[in-house]
Amino acid sequence: MTGPMLARALTYAGFGATLALAYFAALGWNVRLYAGHGAGWSAMLVHLTRLLGIGVAFALCARQGALPLLSSVAGFQIMRTAAVKRQIRVLARKS
């Protein structure tokens, strides 16, 4: 992989990681809304916005080509794995 391609791949991986942070922050907010009483439309709005946002972001990456899409998904998956492992540790401490 040449230097500019690697820089582009790392940039999109960073974008995917940032996207994952925003996605999981919104997921946490969404869980609190659903678990609370009287969440109503606000919980559904956050849920739909979260899913549409990730779909649009990956669709825009796909329009840029395979490398940006795969790099951004890889960055997202790395952050997803870290978030799941963190949550497992938190739950293990509570039990």
C-alpha positions in Angstrom: 0.0 0.0 0.0 1.4 3.4 -1.0 1.8 6.3 1.4 -1.2 8.3 0.2 -3.4 5.2 0.2 -2.4 4.3 3.7 -3.0 7.9 4.9 -6.5 7.7 3.3 -7.3 4.4 4.9 -6.2 5.6 8.3 -8.2 8.7 7.9 -11.4 6.8 7.1 -10.6 4.3 9.9 -10.5 7.3 12.3 -13.8 8.5 10.9 -15.3 5.0 11.5 -14.0 5.0 15.1 -15.4 8.5 15.7 -18.7 7.3 14.1 -18.7 4.4 16.5 -18.2 6.6 19.5 -21.2 8.8 18.5 -23.3 5.7 17.7 -22.7 4.1 21.1 -23.2 7.3 22.9 -26.5 7.6 21.2 -27.2 4.0 22.0 -26.6 4.6 25.7 -28.9 7.6 25.5 -31.5 5.5 23.7 -31.4 2.8 26.4 -31.9 5.4 29.1 -34.9 6.8 27.2 -36.5 3.4 26.6 -35.9 2.4 30.2 -37.4 5.6 31.6 -41.0 6.2 32.0 -42.9 8.2 29.4 -40.1 8.1 26.8 -42.6 8.0 23.9 -41.6 9.6 20.7 -38.2 10.9 21.8 -36.8 7.4 22.2 -38.1 6.4 18.8 -36.7 9.5 17.2 -33.2 8.9 18.7 -33.4 5.3 17.6 -34.3 6.2 14.0 -31.8 9.0 13.9 -29.0 6.7 15.1 -29.7 4.0 12.5 -30.2 6.5 9.6 -27.1 8.3 10.6 -24.9 5.3 10.5 -26.5 4.1 7.2 -26.0 7.5 5.5 -22.4 7.8 6.8 -21.5 4.3 5.4 -23.3 5.0 2.2 -21.3 8.2 1.7 -18.1 6.2 2.4 -19.2 3.6 -0.1 -19.6 6.3 -2.8 -15.9 7.2 -2.2 -14.8 3.6 -3.0 -14.1 0.3 -1.5 -11.1 1.4 0.6 -12.9 4.2 2.4 -15.9 1.9 3.1 -13.8 -1.0 4.4 -11.5 1.3 6.4 -14.4 3.1 8.1 -16.2 -0.2 8.9 -12.9 -1.5 10.3 -12.6 1.5 12.5 -16.2 1.1 13.6 -15.7 -2.6 14.4 -12.5 -2.0 16.4 -14.4 0.5 18.6 -17.4 -1.8 18.8 -15.2 -4.6 20.1 -13.6 -2.3 22.6 -17.1 -1.1 23.8 -18.4 -4.7 24.2 -15.3 -5.8 26.2 -15.6 -2.7 28.4 -19.3 -3.5 29.1 -18.4 -7.1 29.9 -15.8 -5.9 32.4 -18.3 -3.5 34.0 -21.0 -6.2 34.3 -18.4 -8.7 35.7 -17.5 -6.2 38.5 -21.2 -5.7 39.4 -21.8 -9.4 39.9 
